[in-house]
Every structure is written in C-alpha cells, then in structure tokens.
Amino acid sequence: MRIPASSVAVFGDGSADIPMLRAAGLGVAIAPSKPAIREAATHCIESGPIDVAIRYLEEHFLLPST
C-alpha cells in the first residue's frame, strides 16, 4: 500500500523534523518550536502531552458523533 505524502499528517518540534513537515500534506509544529520549524509546518499547536496531538486530529479529521 502506497500512501501519498500529501495524505500524511505529521507532528514535529525539532530541526530534524523540518523535511518531514515540508513533505507531508499536513505538517504540524508543536510549540514552542523555533521559527524555522513553524515556517516549515502548515499548522502550529500548543505544547503538551500526547493528548494535544490526539485532540488536534479529532478536531480536524473525525466526524462528530451523532
């Protein structure tokens, strides 16, 4: 199974993550990231436990339950 990079969401907060953030369809920088990291990302979220990333995914990708 090949998944196009444009269909991938990634999270990063370090300079080693910049290529990944640029290549993904959705690159999310985790604050407090350096400016170069935030610029490489398409979105930026607050720092926190893994729950922050999970909440972002739920808010942007999951349909509301009925």
Sequence and secondary structure as in RCSB ss.txt:
>XXXX:A:sequence
MRIPASSVAVFGDGSADIPMLRAAGLGVAIAPSKPAIREAATHCIESGPIDVAIRYLEEHFLLPST
>XXXX:A:secstr
    GGG EEEE SGGGHHHHHHSSEEEEESS  HHHHHH SEEE   SHHHHHHHHHHHHS    
